[in-house]
Amino acid sequence: MSIWPLTAEPALSVGGSGLAEIAERFGTPAYVLDEEHVRARCREYAKAMAPHEVAYAAKAFWCRAMARWIAEEGLSLDVCSEGELVVAGAAGFPAARILLHGNGKTLNELSAALDYGVGRVVVDSVSEVVQLAALASQRQKVLVRVTPGIDAHVHRAVTTGTEDQKFGLSIASGAAADLACRIRRLPSLELAGVHCHLGSQITSLDSFTEAARRLVAFMAGLGGLPELNLGGGHAVPYRPGDQGLDIAAFAGQVTGVVEQECAAHGIPVPRLTIEPGRAIAGPAGVTLYRVLTVKRGTRTFVVVDGGMSDNPRPALYGSRYHVERAGTPAPAATEPVTVVGRHCEAGDVIVPDARLPADIRPGDLLAVPCTGAYHHAMASNYNHLARPPVIAVRDGRARPLIRRETDEDMLRRDVG
Ligand SMILES: Cc1ncc(COP(=O)(O)O)c(C=O)c1O
Protein backbone atom coordinates (compact mmCIF):
# COMPACT_ATOMS: atom_id res chain seq x y z
CA MET A 1 0.00 0.00 0.00
CA SER A 2 1.45 3.36 -1.03
CA ILE A 3 1.61 6.41 1.22
CA TRP A 4 1.03 8.61 -1.84
CA PRO A 5 -2.27 9.11 -3.68
CA LEU A 6 -3.08 6.72 -6.49
CA THR A 7 -2.38 9.22 -9.27
CA ALA A 8 0.73 10.75 -7.67
CA GLU A 9 4.20 10.96 -8.99
CA PRO A 10 5.59 11.10 -5.44
CA ALA A 11 6.48 14.64 -4.38
CA LEU A 12 6.08 15.91 -7.96
CA SER A 13 2.44 15.80 -9.00
CA VAL A 14 -1.01 14.49 -8.05
CA GLY A 15 -3.94 14.02 -10.43
CA GLY A 16 -1.84 15.35 -13.30
CA SER A 17 -1.18 18.69 -11.55
CA GLY A 18 2.34 19.65 -10.49
CA LEU A 19 2.67 20.27 -6.75
CA ALA A 20 4.92 23.30 -7.40
CA GLU A 21 2.25 24.80 -9.68
CA ILE A 22 -0.50 24.14 -7.12
CA ALA A 23 1.57 25.85 -4.40
CA GLU A 24 2.27 28.79 -6.70
CA ARG A 25 -1.39 29.19 -7.65
CA PHE A 26 -3.12 28.57 -4.32
CA GLY A 27 -0.40 29.40 -1.80
CA THR A 28 0.77 27.31 1.17
CA PRO A 29 0.04 25.59 3.39
CA ALA A 30 -2.49 23.75 1.22
CA TYR A 31 -4.15 20.36 1.35
CA VAL A 32 -4.23 18.61 -2.04
CA LEU A 33 -6.87 15.89 -2.50
CA ASP A 34 -6.84 13.28 -5.27
CA GLU A 35 -10.46 12.83 -6.41
CA GLU A 36 -9.64 9.69 -8.38
CA HIS A 37 -8.07 8.14 -5.28
CA VAL A 38 -11.17 8.81 -3.17
CA ARG A 39 -13.46 7.39 -5.83
CA ALA A 40 -11.24 4.34 -6.45
CA ARG A 41 -11.15 3.52 -2.71
CA CYS A 42 -14.94 3.82 -2.51
CA ARG A 43 -15.29 1.39 -5.40
CA GLU A 44 -12.73 -1.00 -3.90
CA TYR A 45 -14.58 -1.00 -0.57
CA ALA A 46 -18.01 -1.40 -2.17
CA LYS A 47 -16.81 -4.30 -4.33
CA ALA A 48 -15.05 -6.09 -1.45
CA MET A 49 -18.07 -5.80 0.86
CA ALA A 50 -20.91 -6.41 -1.66
CA PRO A 51 -23.76 -7.11 -1.02
CA HIS A 52 -23.12 -5.54 2.38
CA GLU A 53 -22.99 -1.80 3.10
CA VAL A 54 -20.08 0.65 3.25
CA ALA A 55 -20.75 3.99 4.97
CA TYR A 56 -18.11 6.70 4.68
CA ALA A 57 -17.32 8.34 8.06
CA ALA A 58 -17.71 12.06 7.32
CA LYS A 59 -15.60 13.10 10.34
CA ALA A 60 -12.43 12.14 8.41
CA PHE A 61 -12.95 14.89 5.80
CA TRP A 62 -16.19 16.52 4.82
CA CYS A 63 -17.43 19.09 2.33
CA ARG A 64 -20.11 19.18 -0.34
CA ALA A 65 -17.91 17.87 -3.14
CA MET A 66 -16.87 14.92 -0.98
CA ALA A 67 -20.55 14.25 -0.25
CA ARG A 68 -21.30 14.17 -3.99
CA TRP A 69 -18.40 11.80 -4.71
CA ILE A 70 -19.46 9.44 -1.91
CA ALA A 71 -23.09 9.52 -3.08
CA GLU A 72 -22.14 8.95 -6.73
CA GLU A 73 -19.95 5.97 -5.78
CA GLY A 74 -22.95 4.40 -4.00
CA LEU A 75 -21.66 4.51 -0.43
CA SER A 76 -23.75 5.27 2.62
CA LEU A 77 -22.76 7.92 5.14
CA ASP A 78 -21.96 8.15 8.84
CA VAL A 79 -22.42 11.62 10.33
CA CYS A 80 -21.85 12.48 13.97
CA SER A 81 -23.13 16.04 14.25
CA GLU A 82 -25.80 18.36 12.95
CA GLY A 83 -23.04 20.25 11.10
CA GLU A 84 -22.03 17.15 9.16
CA LEU A 85 -25.70 16.51 8.42
CA VAL A 86 -26.12 20.08 7.14
CA VAL A 87 -23.31 19.51 4.62
CA ALA A 88 -24.90 16.21 3.56
CA GLY A 89 -28.21 18.04 3.09
CA ALA A 90 -26.56 20.86 1.12
CA ALA A 91 -25.19 18.23 -1.26
CA GLY A 92 -28.53 16.40 -1.44
CA PHE A 93 -27.13 13.19 0.08
CA PRO A 94 -29.87 10.51 0.10
CA ALA A 95 -31.39 10.49 3.60
CA ALA A 96 -32.08 6.76 3.69
CA ARG A 97 -28.33 6.05 3.39
CA ILE A 98 -27.37 8.20 6.40
CA LEU A 99 -26.55 6.96 9.91
CA LEU A 100 -26.40 9.45 12.77
CA HIS A 101 -23.84 8.79 15.51
CA GLY A 102 -22.72 10.51 18.70
CA ASN A 103 -22.34 9.75 22.38
CA GLY A 104 -23.96 13.06 23.27
CA LYS A 105 -26.52 14.11 20.70
CA THR A 106 -28.36 17.36 21.25
CA LEU A 107 -32.14 17.62 20.94
CA ASN A 108 -31.60 19.84 17.89
CA GLU A 109 -29.47 17.16 16.32
CA LEU A 110 -32.05 14.46 16.90
CA SER A 111 -34.80 16.69 15.51
CA ALA A 112 -32.71 17.65 12.47
CA ALA A 113 -31.96 13.98 11.79
CA LEU A 114 -35.64 13.05 12.02
CA ASP A 115 -36.64 16.01 9.82
CA TYR A 116 -34.07 14.98 7.22
CA GLY A 117 -35.32 11.39 7.45
CA VAL A 118 -32.00 9.68 8.18
CA GLY A 119 -32.12 5.93 7.69
CA ARG A 120 -30.79 4.97 11.11
CA VAL A 121 -29.85 6.59 14.40
CA VAL A 122 -27.12 4.83 16.36
CA VAL A 123 -28.24 5.34 19.95
CA ASP A 124 -25.74 5.64 22.77
CA SER A 125 -27.70 6.10 26.02
CA VAL A 126 -31.02 5.55 27.74
CA SER A 127 -31.84 9.26 27.86
CA GLU A 128 -31.21 9.62 24.13
CA VAL A 129 -33.59 6.74 23.42
CA VAL A 130 -36.29 8.39 25.55
CA GLN A 131 -35.81 11.71 23.74
CA LEU A 132 -35.73 10.15 20.29
CA ALA A 133 -38.85 8.09 20.96
CA ALA A 134 -40.68 11.23 22.07
CA LEU A 135 -39.56 13.26 19.04
CA ALA A 136 -40.19 10.63 16.34
CA SER A 137 -43.49 11.08 14.56
CA GLN A 138 -42.84 8.08 12.31
CA ARG A 139 -41.19 4.77 13.17
CA GLN A 140 -37.41 5.39 13.32
CA LYS A 141 -34.85 2.63 12.85
CA VAL A 142 -32.14 2.56 15.50
CA LEU A 143 -28.97 0.58 16.17
CA VAL A 144 -27.63 0.21 19.71
CA ARG A 145 -23.97 1.10 20.07
CA VAL A 146 -22.29 -1.51 22.25
CA THR A 147 -18.84 -1.92 23.76
CA PRO A 148 -17.70 -5.46 23.09
CA GLY A 149 -14.76 -5.30 25.54
CA ILE A 150 -12.06 -5.51 22.87
CA ASP A 151 -8.75 -3.65 23.03
CA ALA A 152 -7.55 -3.12 19.45
CA HIS A 153 -4.13 -1.94 20.75
CA VAL A 154 -4.18 1.48 19.18
CA HIS A 155 -3.57 4.91 20.76
CA ARG A 156 -5.61 5.35 23.97
CA ALA A 157 -7.31 8.46 22.59
CA VAL A 158 -8.81 6.44 19.71
CA THR A 159 -9.55 3.19 21.58
CA THR A 160 -13.34 2.84 21.72
CA GLY A 161 -14.17 -0.86 21.99
CA THR A 162 -13.05 -1.42 25.59
CA GLU A 163 -15.37 -1.41 28.59
CA ASP A 164 -14.24 1.65 30.50
CA GLN A 165 -14.94 4.56 28.14
CA LYS A 166 -17.59 7.03 27.10
CA PHE A 167 -18.99 5.34 23.99
CA GLY A 168 -21.73 2.74 23.80
CA LEU A 169 -23.33 0.39 26.30
CA SER A 170 -21.56 -2.54 27.81
CA ILE A 171 -22.48 -6.04 26.66
CA ALA A 172 -20.78 -7.59 29.71
CA SER A 173 -22.75 -5.55 32.27
CA GLY A 174 -26.12 -6.21 30.61
CA ALA A 175 -26.69 -2.48 29.91
CA ALA A 176 -26.75 -3.02 26.14
CA ALA A 177 -29.35 -5.82 26.35
CA ASP A 178 -31.50 -3.74 28.74
CA LEU A 179 -31.52 -0.83 26.30
CA ALA A 180 -32.33 -3.12 23.36
CA CYS A 181 -35.34 -4.53 25.26
CA ARG A 182 -36.46 -1.04 26.21
CA ILE A 183 -36.32 0.07 22.54
CA ARG A 184 -38.47 -2.90 21.56
CA ARG A 185 -41.19 -1.67 23.90
CA LEU A 186 -41.28 1.80 22.26
CA PRO A 187 -43.72 1.96 19.34
CA SER A 188 -41.96 4.89 17.62
CA LEU A 189 -38.60 3.08 17.44
CA GLU A 190 -37.56 -0.04 15.57
CA LEU A 191 -34.54 -1.97 16.83
CA ALA A 192 -32.73 -2.67 13.54
CA GLY A 193 -29.38 -3.85 14.87
CA VAL A 194 -26.21 -3.27 16.83
CA HIS A 195 -23.11 -1.19 16.26
CA CYS A 196 -19.57 -1.13 17.58
CA HIS A 197 -16.45 0.83 16.68
CA LEU A 198 -13.22 -0.55 18.11
CA GLY A 199 -10.90 2.37 17.45
CA SER A 200 -8.79 3.83 14.67
CA GLN A 201 -5.70 2.85 12.70
CA ILE A 202 -6.28 -0.87 13.44
CA THR A 203 -4.06 -3.29 11.56
CA SER A 204 -5.21 -6.56 13.12
CA LEU A 205 -8.05 -8.50 11.52
CA ASP A 206 -8.36 -10.54 14.72
CA SER A 207 -9.85 -7.58 16.60
CA PHE A 208 -12.63 -7.32 14.02
CA THR A 209 -13.35 -11.05 13.85
CA GLU A 210 -13.50 -11.24 17.65
CA ALA A 211 -15.88 -8.27 17.69
CA ALA A 212 -18.02 -10.00 15.06
CA ARG A 213 -18.18 -13.14 17.23
CA ARG A 214 -19.20 -11.22 20.35
CA LEU A 215 -21.78 -9.11 18.55
CA VAL A 216 -23.37 -12.08 16.81
CA ALA A 217 -23.64 -13.84 20.19
CA PHE A 218 -25.24 -10.68 21.61
CA MET A 219 -27.70 -10.51 18.70
CA ALA A 220 -28.53 -14.18 19.16
CA GLY A 221 -29.50 -13.36 22.75
CA LEU A 222 -32.05 -10.97 21.28
CA GLY A 223 -33.32 -13.57 18.81
CA GLY A 224 -31.36 -12.13 15.85
CA LEU A 225 -31.49 -8.68 14.23
CA PRO A 226 -31.34 -7.48 10.62
CA GLU A 227 -28.20 -5.28 10.88
CA LEU A 228 -24.68 -5.57 12.27
CA ASN A 229 -22.43 -2.50 12.03
CA LEU A 230 -18.74 -3.05 12.80
CA GLY A 231 -17.66 0.61 12.55
CA GLY A 232 -14.47 1.85 10.92
CA GLY A 233 -10.88 2.08 12.04
CA HIS A 234 -9.05 0.47 9.12
CA ALA A 235 -5.36 1.38 9.18
CA VAL A 236 -3.52 3.16 6.38
CA PRO A 237 0.25 3.61 5.97
CA TYR A 238 1.61 7.04 6.92
CA ARG A 239 5.28 6.22 6.38
CA PRO A 240 7.05 3.84 3.98
CA GLY A 241 6.83 0.34 5.40
CA ASP A 242 3.75 1.01 7.56
CA GLN A 243 1.05 -1.63 7.43
CA GLY A 244 -2.44 -0.85 6.13
CA LEU A 245 -5.55 -2.99 6.54
CA ASP A 246 -6.30 -5.07 3.44
CA ILE A 247 -10.02 -4.62 2.71
CA ALA A 248 -10.30 -7.79 0.59
CA ALA A 249 -8.84 -9.88 3.45
CA PHE A 250 -11.04 -8.04 5.95
CA ALA A 251 -14.19 -8.66 3.91
CA GLY A 252 -13.41 -12.35 3.38
CA GLN A 253 -12.58 -13.08 7.02
CA VAL A 254 -15.22 -10.96 8.72
CA THR A 255 -18.14 -12.04 6.52
CA GLY A 256 -16.97 -15.65 6.90
CA VAL A 257 -16.93 -15.41 10.70
CA VAL A 258 -20.35 -13.70 10.79
CA GLU A 259 -21.88 -16.45 8.61
CA GLN A 260 -20.33 -19.25 10.70
CA GLU A 261 -21.37 -17.70 14.01
CA CYS A 262 -24.91 -17.04 12.83
CA ALA A 263 -25.21 -20.64 11.70
CA ALA A 264 -23.85 -21.81 15.08
CA HIS A 265 -26.39 -19.64 16.94
CA GLY A 266 -29.23 -20.49 14.56
CA ILE A 267 -30.00 -16.87 13.56
CA PRO A 268 -30.25 -15.33 10.09
CA VAL A 269 -27.14 -13.57 8.72
CA PRO A 270 -27.56 -9.81 9.24
CA ARG A 271 -26.66 -7.17 6.70
CA LEU A 272 -23.19 -5.89 7.58
CA THR A 273 -22.17 -2.24 7.55
CA ILE A 274 -18.65 -0.89 7.89
CA GLU A 275 -17.68 2.77 8.33
CA PRO A 276 -14.22 3.60 6.98
CA GLY A 277 -13.15 7.24 7.09
CA ARG A 278 -9.36 7.38 7.10
CA ALA A 279 -9.05 4.46 4.67
CA ILE A 280 -11.06 6.38 2.05
CA ALA A 281 -9.69 9.90 2.48
CA GLY A 282 -6.31 9.60 4.27
CA PRO A 283 -3.89 8.52 1.55
CA ALA A 284 -5.78 10.68 -1.01
CA GLY A 285 -4.32 13.84 0.57
CA VAL A 286 -0.95 15.60 0.50
CA THR A 287 -0.13 18.75 2.50
CA LEU A 288 2.15 21.35 0.92
CA TYR A 289 4.26 23.65 3.08
CA ARG A 290 6.81 26.30 2.22
CA VAL A 291 10.06 26.30 4.20
CA LEU A 292 10.38 29.57 6.13
CA THR A 293 13.74 29.06 7.71
CA VAL A 294 16.42 26.44 8.34
CA LYS A 295 18.15 26.61 11.75
CA ARG A 296 21.36 24.66 12.08
CA GLY A 297 22.81 23.81 15.49
CA THR A 298 23.01 20.60 17.48
CA ARG A 299 20.00 19.66 15.39
CA THR A 300 18.71 21.08 12.10
CA PHE A 301 15.22 22.55 12.37
CA VAL A 302 13.30 23.11 9.15
CA VAL A 303 10.53 25.57 9.98
CA VAL A 304 7.47 25.58 7.70
CA ASP A 305 4.54 27.95 7.23
CA GLY A 306 1.98 25.69 8.96
CA GLY A 307 2.08 23.27 11.86
CA MET A 308 -0.17 22.00 14.61
CA SER A 309 -3.09 24.17 13.43
CA ASP A 310 -3.31 22.24 10.13
CA ASN A 311 -2.05 18.93 11.57
CA PRO A 312 -2.60 18.41 15.31
CA ARG A 313 -2.10 14.63 15.10
CA PRO A 314 1.61 14.48 16.05
CA ALA A 315 0.90 16.58 19.16
CA LEU A 316 -2.29 14.65 20.01
CA TYR A 317 -1.28 11.07 19.33
CA GLY A 318 2.45 11.15 18.59
CA SER A 319 1.59 10.33 14.96
CA ARG A 320 4.54 9.90 12.60
CA TYR A 321 4.76 11.23 9.05
CA HIS A 322 6.94 11.13 5.97
CA VAL A 323 8.08 14.33 4.27
CA GLU A 324 9.86 15.09 1.00
CA ARG A 325 11.03 18.15 -0.82
CA ALA A 326 8.42 18.69 -3.53
CA GLY A 327 8.62 19.76 -7.10
CA THR A 328 12.32 19.05 -7.67
CA PRO A 329 14.02 15.69 -8.12
CA ALA A 330 15.78 14.81 -4.84
CA PRO A 331 19.60 14.99 -4.93
CA ALA A 332 21.50 12.03 -3.50
CA ALA A 333 22.79 13.65 -0.28
CA THR A 334 20.29 14.05 2.53
CA GLU A 335 20.65 15.06 6.17
CA PRO A 336 18.59 14.30 9.29
CA VAL A 337 16.29 17.21 10.16
CA THR A 338 13.31 17.99 12.36
CA VAL A 339 10.43 19.59 10.49
CA VAL A 340 8.54 21.93 12.79
CA GLY A 341 5.64 24.34 12.51
CA ARG A 342 5.52 28.01 13.41
CA HIS A 343 3.21 27.85 16.42
CA CYS A 344 4.13 28.98 19.92
CA GLU A 345 4.63 25.47 21.30
CA ALA A 346 7.76 23.36 21.48
CA GLY A 347 5.55 20.36 20.70
CA ASP A 348 4.62 21.84 17.32
CA VAL A 349 6.61 19.21 15.42
CA ILE A 350 5.46 17.76 12.11
CA VAL A 351 8.22 15.20 11.50
CA PRO A 352 10.85 14.78 14.25
CA ASP A 353 13.10 12.42 12.31
CA ALA A 354 12.95 13.43 8.64
CA ARG A 355 15.67 13.18 6.04
CA LEU A 356 15.72 16.08 3.60
CA PRO A 357 18.20 17.18 0.94
CA ALA A 358 21.29 18.70 2.55
CA ASP A 359 20.79 21.91 0.53
CA ILE A 360 17.25 22.47 1.92
CA ARG A 361 16.61 26.21 2.21
CA PRO A 362 13.94 28.85 2.76
CA GLY A 363 11.43 28.94 -0.09
CA ASP A 364 11.64 25.20 -0.80
CA LEU A 365 8.37 23.32 -1.00
CA LEU A 366 7.69 20.28 1.22
CA ALA A 367 5.05 17.59 0.69
CA VAL A 368 3.64 15.47 3.54
CA PRO A 369 1.59 12.52 2.24
CA CYS A 370 -1.36 10.71 3.84
CA THR A 371 -2.94 13.90 5.13
CA GLY A 372 -6.42 13.61 3.61
CA ALA A 373 -8.18 12.40 6.79
CA TYR A 374 -8.41 14.16 10.17
CA HIS A 375 -6.27 17.07 8.96
CA HIS A 376 -8.59 19.72 7.53
CA ALA A 377 -11.29 18.18 9.74
CA MET A 378 -9.21 18.78 12.89
CA ALA A 379 -7.61 22.07 11.84
CA SER A 380 -7.81 25.07 14.17
CA ASN A 381 -7.04 28.78 14.14
CA TYR A 382 -4.40 28.53 16.85
CA ASN A 383 -2.29 31.71 16.87
CA HIS A 384 -4.96 33.12 14.54
CA LEU A 385 -3.59 31.28 11.57
CA ALA A 386 -6.08 30.93 8.74
CA ARG A 387 -7.02 27.37 7.85
CA PRO A 388 -5.53 26.15 4.54
CA PRO A 389 -7.59 25.48 1.43
CA VAL A 390 -8.43 22.00 0.14
CA ILE A 391 -7.53 21.71 -3.54
CA ALA A 392 -9.03 18.82 -5.49
CA VAL A 393 -7.02 17.49 -8.40
CA ARG A 394 -8.17 15.31 -11.24
CA ASP A 395 -7.14 14.82 -14.89
CA GLY A 396 -4.70 17.73 -14.84
CA ARG A 397 -7.19 20.15 -13.29
CA ALA A 398 -6.85 21.69 -9.83
CA ARG A 399 -9.79 23.41 -8.14
CA PRO A 400 -10.48 24.57 -4.58
CA LEU A 401 -13.16 22.61 -2.72
CA ILE A 402 -12.64 24.72 0.38
CA ARG A 403 -10.98 28.12 0.00
CA ARG A 404 -8.28 29.45 2.29
CA GLU A 405 -9.69 31.14 5.38
CA THR A 406 -9.01 34.86 5.62
CA ASP A 407 -8.37 37.29 8.47
CA GLU A 408 -11.78 38.74 7.57
CA ASP A 409 -13.43 35.35 8.13
CA MET A 410 -11.94 35.28 11.60
CA LEU A 411 -12.74 38.91 12.41
CA ARG A 412 -16.35 38.37 11.33
CA ARG A 413 -16.86 36.14 14.38
CA ASP A 414 -15.22 38.67 16.69
CA VAL A 415 -18.37 40.65 17.50
CA GLY A 416 -17.50 42.17 20.87
C1 LIG B 1 -18.48 5.42 14.98
C2 LIG B 1 -17.33 5.63 14.08
N1 LIG B 1 -17.36 5.07 12.87
C3 LIG B 1 -16.34 5.25 12.00
C4 LIG B 1 -15.23 6.01 12.34
C5 LIG B 1 -14.14 6.19 11.33
O1 LIG B 1 -12.91 5.73 11.76
P1 LIG B 1 -11.70 5.65 10.76
O2 LIG B 1 -11.57 6.97 10.10
O3 LIG B 1 -10.54 5.32 11.62
O4 LIG B 1 -12.04 4.59 9.76
C6 LIG B 1 -15.15 6.58 13.61
C7 LIG B 1 -13.98 7.37 14.02
O5 LIG B 1 -13.85 7.90 15.08
C8 LIG B 1 -16.24 6.38 14.51
O6 LIG B 1 -16.23 6.94 15.73
The ligand as a Gaussian input file, in Angstrom:
#p B3LYP/6-31G(d) Opt

LIG

0 1
 C      -18.483000       5.422000      14.984000
 C      -17.327000       5.627000      14.082000
 N      -17.356000       5.074000      12.866000
 C      -16.338000       5.250000      12.003000
 C      -15.234000       6.007000      12.337000
 C      -14.141000       6.187000      11.333000
 O      -12.910000       5.727000      11.756000
 P      -11.703000       5.651000      10.756000
 O      -11.565000       6.973000      10.096000
 O      -10.539000       5.325000      11.615000
 O      -12.036000       4.590000       9.764000
 C      -15.148000       6.579000      13.614000
 C      -13.976000       7.368000      14.016000
 O      -13.846000       7.902000      15.080000
 C      -16.238000       6.384000      14.509000
 O      -16.226000       6.937000      15.731000

